Amino acid sequence: MSENIPDETRKIEPRRLRKRREFLRAAASGLSRGARAFKLQAAAREGGDTDAPRFGFTVTKKIAGSVGRNRIRRRLKEALRLCGASGLPGYDYVFVARPDALTAPFSELTAQIVDGLTKLRPGEKSRNRRNSKDRPQAS
């Protein structure tokens, strides 16, 4: 039966975050990237673990009811799976959903995930922040 499934849909399931402390470490690390449908947070794993990246999903009650929250989580997981889960080895990633995650077209959702994972690298500063030497001097 698996012979009839196209190769592009036979992607490997990404590893998941399960424990609360793993989610909290990603939130406290300071590496984050915003998108319309979610906020992406990242943290290096403790102990120098360089296994495949792990992913977690957070959808609060402010976003939607239980049906909407579960649907958002399923959409994010499937979009991540189809993207190939291309995070850095040894890192944990947390997707914090926003209301647009429920209504955004699926192609846009996958594009935001790819963009977020490629731009969220350690040592890279956010585009919105400027160094003090880049700021215009007051006269």
N, CA and C of each residue as an Amber inpcrd file, in Angstrom:
protein
   417
   0.8150000  -1.1930000   0.0000000   0.0000000   0.0000000   0.0000000
   0.8630000   1.2630000   0.0000000   2.0220000   1.2300000   0.6730000
   2.8730000   2.4120000   0.7210000   3.5360000   2.6980000  -0.6220000
   3.5000000   1.7510000  -1.5620000   4.0780000   1.9870000  -2.8790000
   3.2750000   3.0110000  -3.6750000   1.9950000   3.1870000  -3.3640000
   1.1340000   4.1200000  -4.0870000   1.2370000   5.5510000  -3.5720000
   1.9030000   5.7470000  -2.4390000   2.0240000   7.0800000  -1.8450000
   3.1770000   7.8130000  -2.5140000   2.9420000   9.0290000  -3.0250000
   4.0320000   9.7950000  -3.6570000   5.1510000  10.0840000  -2.6660000
   6.3780000  10.2150000  -3.1730000   7.5490000  10.4450000  -2.3250000
   7.4430000  11.7260000  -1.5090000   6.8450000  12.7760000  -2.0880000
   6.7890000  14.0500000  -1.3710000   5.8910000  14.0010000  -0.1410000
   4.9930000  13.0160000  -0.0400000   4.1510000  12.9190000   1.1450000
   4.6920000  11.9000000   2.1370000   5.7620000  11.1940000   1.7990000
   6.3550000  10.2050000   2.6980000   7.5090000  10.8080000   3.4870000
   7.3340000  11.9670000   4.0190000   8.3780000  12.6190000   4.8080000
   8.4290000  11.9800000   6.1890000   9.5750000  12.1280000   6.8300000
   9.7650000  11.5810000   8.1710000   9.0620000  12.4810000   9.1810000
   8.4050000  11.8570000  10.1380000   7.7490000  12.6110000  11.2010000
   8.7980000  13.3230000  12.0460000   8.6330000  14.6240000  12.3030000
   9.5860000  15.3310000  13.1620000   9.4690000  14.8660000  14.6080000
  10.5900000  14.9080000  15.3140000  10.5750000  14.5660000  16.7370000
   9.8620000  15.6680000  17.5050000   9.1770000  15.2970000  18.5870000
   8.3290000  16.2350000  19.3280000   8.8860000  16.5530000  20.7080000
   8.5970000  17.7560000  21.1840000   8.8400000  18.1360000  22.5690000
   7.6480000  17.6610000  23.3790000   7.8900000  17.1310000  24.5630000
   6.7950000  16.6020000  25.3800000   6.7110000  17.2280000  26.7710000
   7.8250000  17.6840000  27.3010000   7.8530000  18.1370000  28.6930000
   7.7960000  19.6530000  28.7810000   7.1520000  20.1390000  29.8270000
   6.9600000  21.5720000  30.0180000   8.2840000  22.3120000  30.1040000
   9.2610000  21.7440000  30.7750000  10.5560000  22.4240000  30.9280000
  11.2500000  22.6410000  29.5870000  11.0130000  21.7550000  28.6120000
  11.5870000  21.9300000  27.2870000  10.9570000  23.1350000  26.5740000
   9.6520000  23.3010000  26.7430000   8.9500000  24.4480000  26.1680000
   9.4210000  25.7470000  26.8240000   9.5750000  25.7310000  28.1490000
   9.9960000  26.9230000  28.8770000  11.4220000  27.3220000  28.5180000
  12.3120000  26.3570000  28.3000000  13.6840000  26.6650000  27.9160000
  13.7190000  27.3550000  26.5560000  12.8870000  26.9060000  25.6250000
  12.8390000  27.5440000  24.3080000  12.3120000  28.9740000  24.4120000
  11.3520000  29.1950000  25.3060000  10.7860000  30.5320000  25.4710000
  11.7920000  31.4830000  26.1160000  12.6350000  30.9690000  26.9990000
  13.5620000  31.8150000  27.7420000  14.8790000  32.0570000  27.0100000
  15.1310000  31.3380000  25.9350000  16.4380000  31.4190000  25.2810000
  16.6750000  32.7440000  24.5730000  15.6260000  33.3980000  24.1160000
  15.7890000  34.6720000  23.4330000  15.8120000  34.5710000  21.9150000
  15.9870000  33.3790000  21.3560000  15.9300000  33.2190000  19.9100000
  14.4700000  33.0730000  19.5010000  13.9460000  34.0440000  18.7670000
  12.5640000  33.9430000  18.3150000  12.4020000  34.6830000  17.0020000
  11.3790000  34.2940000  16.2800000  11.0810000  34.8770000  14.9720000
   9.5710000  34.9200000  14.8250000   9.0510000  36.0420000  14.4390000
   7.6110000  36.1840000  14.2710000   7.1800000  35.9710000  12.8360000
   5.9970000  35.4130000  12.6660000   5.3520000  35.2750000  11.3640000
   3.8750000  35.6010000  11.5820000   3.1110000  35.6920000  10.5200000
   1.6880000  36.0280000  10.6750000   0.9230000  34.9350000  11.3980000
   1.2900000  33.6760000  11.1570000   0.5180000  32.5580000  11.6970000
   1.0670000  32.0230000  13.0150000   2.3070000  32.3550000  13.3620000
   2.8920000  31.8120000  14.5790000   4.1280000  32.6050000  14.9700000
   4.5830000  32.3580000  16.1790000   5.8740000  32.8560000  16.6410000
   6.7320000  31.6160000  16.8370000   7.9520000  31.6410000  16.3370000
   8.8480000  30.5010000  16.4280000   9.9470000  30.8120000  17.4270000
  10.1210000  29.9340000  18.4250000  11.1500000  30.0940000  19.4370000
  12.1120000  28.9210000  19.3300000  13.3940000  29.1590000  19.6440000
  14.3940000  28.0970000  19.5390000  15.3510000  28.1460000  20.7180000
  15.8780000  26.9680000  21.0760000  16.8710000  26.8610000  22.1430000
  17.7800000  25.6840000  21.8550000  19.0630000  25.8700000  22.1600000
  20.0130000  24.7610000  22.0460000  19.7120000  23.7660000  23.1560000
  19.8380000  22.4980000  22.8340000  19.5840000  21.4540000  23.8110000
  20.7210000  21.3770000  24.8090000  20.3990000  21.0250000  26.0370000
  21.3940000  20.9210000  27.0940000  22.2340000  19.6700000  26.9080000
  23.4610000  19.7210000  27.3890000  24.3230000  18.5540000  27.3630000
  24.9990000  18.2920000  26.0320000  24.9760000  19.2470000  25.1080000
  25.6470000  19.0630000  23.8320000  25.0140000  18.0080000  22.9440000
  23.7490000  17.7350000  23.1530000  23.0190000  16.7540000  22.3470000
  22.8860000  17.2740000  20.9200000  23.3660000  16.5220000  19.9430000
  23.3160000  16.9700000  18.5470000  22.4240000  16.0650000  17.7040000
  21.4220000  15.4900000  18.3160000  20.4630000  14.6780000  17.5540000
  19.5980000  15.5780000  16.6840000  18.6830000  14.9690000  15.9750000
  17.7670000  15.7040000  15.0950000  16.9930000  16.7560000  15.8900000
  16.5750000  17.8300000  15.2270000  15.8160000  18.8710000  15.9400000
  14.4790000  18.3280000  16.4310000  13.9880000  18.9230000  17.5290000
  12.6870000  18.5490000  18.0750000  11.7690000  19.7590000  17.9980000
  10.4660000  19.5030000  17.8920000   9.4870000  20.5690000  17.6910000
   8.3390000  20.4240000  18.6740000   7.8530000  21.5740000  19.1630000
   6.6930000  21.6120000  20.0370000   5.7010000  22.6370000  19.5150000
   4.4370000  22.4750000  19.9090000   3.3670000  23.3480000  19.4210000
   2.5430000  23.8240000  20.6030000   2.3060000  25.1430000  20.6560000
   1.5090000  25.7370000  21.7120000   0.3830000  26.5390000  21.0790000
  -0.8540000  26.2390000  21.5080000  -2.0210000  26.9880000  21.0440000
  -2.8500000  27.3030000  22.2810000  -2.9760000  28.5840000  22.6180000
  -3.6780000  28.9680000  23.8380000  -5.1830000  29.0540000  23.6180000
  -5.9120000  29.1250000  24.7170000  -7.3690000  29.2340000  24.6530000
  -7.8260000  30.5700000  24.0850000  -6.9570000  31.5800000  24.1270000
  -7.3110000  32.8830000  23.5620000  -7.4560000  32.8090000  22.0420000
  -6.8020000  31.8470000  21.4170000  -6.8030000  31.7270000  19.9610000
  -8.1210000  31.1570000  19.4480000  -8.5640000  30.0520000  20.0380000
  -9.7870000  29.3930000  19.5590000 -10.2720000  28.4050000  20.6200000
 -11.4490000  27.8400000  20.3680000 -11.9650000  26.7780000  21.2160000
 -11.1750000  25.5020000  20.9970000 -11.5830000  24.4320000  21.6530000
 -10.8070000  23.1960000  21.5790000 -10.7170000  22.6390000  20.1600000
 -11.7900000  22.7260000  19.4060000 -11.7730000  22.2280000  18.0290000
 -10.7950000  23.0510000  17.1830000 -10.8400000  24.3600000  17.3040000
  -9.9390000  25.2380000  16.5630000  -8.4870000  25.0400000  16.9730000
  -8.2420000  24.8720000  18.2800000  -6.8700000  24.6530000  18.7530000
  -6.3040000  23.3600000  18.1910000  -7.0810000  22.3070000  18.2180000
  -6.6080000  21.0290000  17.6780000  -6.3890000  21.1090000  16.1750000
  -7.2480000  21.8300000  15.4850000  -7.0850000  21.9710000  14.0410000
  -5.8190000  22.7520000  13.7050000  -5.5530000  23.8240000  14.4520000
  -4.3300000  24.6040000  14.2460000  -3.1100000  23.7190000  14.4840000
  -3.1240000  22.9610000  15.5590000  -1.9950000  22.0920000  15.8730000
  -1.7640000  21.0670000  14.7610000  -2.8500000  20.4770000  14.2610000
  -2.7250000  19.5040000  13.1670000  -2.1860000  20.1600000  11.8980000
  -2.6530000  21.3800000  11.5940000  -2.1820000  22.0850000  10.3920000
  -0.6910000  22.4010000  10.5020000  -0.2510000  22.8870000  11.6600000
   1.1610000  23.2150000  11.8450000   2.0340000  21.9620000  11.7680000
   1.5800000  20.8800000  12.3860000   2.3550000  19.6390000  12.3450000
   2.4790000  19.1030000  10.9290000   1.4060000  19.1370000  10.1690000
   1.4400000  18.6260000   8.8030000   2.2950000  19.5220000   7.9060000
   2.1850000  20.8330000   8.0630000   3.0080000  21.7430000   7.2740000
   4.4920000  21.5340000   7.5850000   4.8190000  21.3350000   8.8420000
   6.2010000  21.0780000   9.2340000   6.6900000  19.7570000   8.6520000
   5.8570000  18.7470000   8.6870000   6.2240000  17.4390000   8.1470000
   6.5040000  17.5260000   6.6480000   5.6540000  18.2500000   5.9170000
   5.8380000  18.3840000   4.4750000   7.0630000  19.2320000   4.1260000
   7.4410000  20.1460000   5.0170000   8.6300000  20.9730000   4.7870000
   9.9150000  20.2030000   5.0350000   9.8280000  19.0630000   5.6630000
  11.0170000  18.2690000   5.9320000  11.6550000  18.5280000   7.2810000
  11.0440000  19.3320000   8.1310000  11.5480000  19.6060000   9.4770000
  13.0380000  19.9380000   9.4440000  13.3760000  21.0290000   8.7800000
  14.7700000  21.3600000   8.4920000  15.4220000  22.2710000   9.5200000
  15.2110000  22.0240000  10.7960000  15.8490000  22.8250000  11.8260000
  17.2810000  22.3810000  12.0540000  17.9890000  23.1060000  12.8990000
  19.3730000  22.7760000  13.2100000  19.4400000  21.5810000  14.1550000
  20.3690000  20.6570000  13.9330000  20.5340000  19.5400000  14.8690000
  20.9170000  20.0680000  16.2470000  20.3790000  19.4450000  17.2790000
  20.6880000  19.8550000  18.6400000  19.8620000  21.0150000  19.1470000
  18.8350000  21.4140000  18.4030000  17.9740000  22.5260000  18.8170000
  16.5410000  22.0620000  19.0150000  15.8540000  22.7460000  19.9260000
  14.4290000  22.5410000  20.1470000  13.7000000  23.7800000  19.6430000
  12.5970000  23.5780000  18.9350000  11.8040000  24.6640000  18.3750000
  10.3820000  24.5790000  18.9130000   9.8040000  25.7420000  19.2250000
   8.4140000  25.8060000  19.6920000   7.6550000  26.7780000  18.7950000
   6.5390000  26.3150000  18.2560000   5.6350000  27.1500000  17.4660000
   4.5240000  27.6160000  18.3920000   4.4060000  28.9230000  18.5850000
   3.3200000  29.5050000  19.3770000   2.3280000  30.0740000  18.3680000
   1.1780000  29.4510000  18.2850000   0.2100000  29.7750000  17.2340000
  -0.4410000  31.1370000  17.4520000  -0.7920000  31.7550000  16.3360000
  -1.5660000  32.9910000  16.3140000  -2.8640000  32.7070000  15.5610000
  -3.8520000  33.6010000  15.6550000  -5.1500000  33.3230000  15.0170000
  -5.0730000  33.0420000  13.5200000  -4.1220000  33.6330000  12.8040000
  -4.0070000  33.4060000  11.3610000  -3.6530000  31.9630000  11.0130000
  -3.1580000  31.1940000  11.9610000  -2.7910000  29.8070000  11.6850000
  -4.0190000  28.9660000  11.3210000  -5.1800000  29.3950000  11.7400000
  -6.4100000  28.6510000  11.4440000  -6.9440000  28.9690000  10.0540000
  -6.7610000  30.2030000   9.5950000  -7.3960000  30.6210000   8.3420000
  -6.4200000  30.8240000   7.1810000  -5.1290000  30.8260000   7.4560000
  -4.1510000  31.0660000   6.3860000  -4.1630000  29.9160000   5.3860000
  -3.9750000  30.2060000   4.0930000  -3.8530000  29.1230000   3.1130000
  -2.6760000  28.2240000   3.4830000  -2.8220000  26.9380000   3.2200000
  -1.8130000  25.9670000   3.6350000  -0.4600000  26.2470000   2.9790000
  -0.4620000  26.6800000   1.7450000   0.8060000  26.9840000   1.0680000
   1.5270000  28.1440000   1.7490000   0.7600000  29.1280000   2.2120000
   1.3450000  30.2650000   2.9290000   1.9090000  29.8060000   4.2770000
   1.2100000  28.8970000   4.9300000   1.6500000  28.3760000   6.2130000
   2.9820000  27.6350000   6.0690000   3.0950000  26.7980000   5.0490000
   4.3600000  26.0810000   4.8270000   5.4890000  27.0450000   4.4660000
   5.1870000  28.0790000   3.6910000   6.2080000  29.0590000   3.3290000
   6.6970000  29.8120000   4.5670000   5.7880000  30.1400000   5.4810000
   6.1780000  30.8220000   6.7100000   7.0490000  29.9300000   7.5830000
   6.7640000  28.6410000   7.6130000   7.5700000  27.7090000   8.4050000
   8.9780000  27.6070000   7.8280000   9.0840000  27.4400000   6.5250000
  10.4010000  27.3580000   5.8840000  11.1820000  28.6440000   6.1230000
  10.5290000  29.7850000   5.9540000  11.1770000  31.0710000   6.1600000
  11.6430000  31.2310000   7.6070000  10.7860000  30.8660000   8.5470000
  11.1440000  30.9920000   9.9590000  12.3110000  30.1080000  10.3490000
  12.3160000  28.8620000   9.8720000  13.3900000  27.9420000  10.2280000
  14.7200000  28.3310000   9.5890000  14.6800000  28.8850000   8.3880000
  15.9370000  29.2750000   7.7450000  16.5040000  30.5670000   8.3280000
  15.6430000  31.4670000   8.7640000  16.1260000  32.7490000   9.2850000
  16.4320000  32.7250000  10.7750000  15.9310000  31.7210000  11.4900000
  16.1760000  31.6520000  12.9340000  17.4400000  30.8360000  13.1710000
  18.5490000  31.5240000  13.2400000  19.8520000  30.9060000  13.4620000
  20.4990000  31.5610000  14.6700000  21.2660000  30.8130000  15.4470000
  21.9330000  31.4300000  16.5950000  22.9290000  32.4900000  16.1440000
  22.9850000  33.5790000  16.8760000  23.9070000  34.6550000  16.5570000
  23.3550000  35.6770000  15.5860000  22.2440000  35.3710000  14.9240000
  21.6460000  36.3190000  13.9820000  20.7100000  37.2430000  14.7390000
  20.8290000  38.5330000  14.5070000  19.9760000  39.5040000  15.1780000
  18.7050000  39.7210000  14.3780000  17.6920000  40.1810000  15.0640000
  16.4260000  40.5040000  14.4100000  16.6050000  41.6810000  13.4650000
  15.8280000  41.7090000  12.4070000  15.9080000  42.8060000  11.4340000
  15.4250000  44.1260000  12.0200000  14.5770000  44.0780000  13.0260000
  13.9780000  45.2970000  13.5620000  14.9200000  46.0470000  14.4960000
  15.9340000  45.3800000  14.9890000  16.8540000  46.0390000  15.9100000
  18.0050000  46.6450000  15.1270000  18.4630000  47.7900000  15.5990000
  19.6080000  48.4450000  14.9910000  20.7350000  48.5310000  16.0140000
  21.9430000  48.4810000  15.5320000  23.0850000  48.7500000  16.4030000
  23.1270000  50.2450000  16.6620000  23.7390000  50.6290000  17.7670000
  23.7820000  52.0550000  18.1080000  24.5600000  52.8610000  17.0720000
  25.5600000  52.2390000  16.4210000  26.3100000  52.9840000  15.4220000
  25.5290000  53.1660000  14.1250000  24.4630000  52.3870000  13.9040000
  23.6360000  52.5200000  12.7120000  22.5710000  53.6040000  12.8620000
  22.3170000  54.0270000  14.0940000  21.2670000  55.0180000  14.3290000
  21.7570000  56.4030000  13.9140000  20.8520000  57.1870000  13.3620000
  21.2390000  58.5600000  13.0280000  21.4860000  59.3510000  14.3060000
  22.4940000  60.1970000  14.2770000  22.8400000  60.9990000  15.4390000
  21.9070000  62.1890000  15.5500000  21.4990000  62.5050000  16.7740000
  20.6260000  63.6560000  17.0160000  21.4490000  64.9330000  16.9060000
  20.8760000  65.9700000  16.2970000  21.5960000  67.2260000  16.1260000
  21.3440000  68.1660000  17.2550000
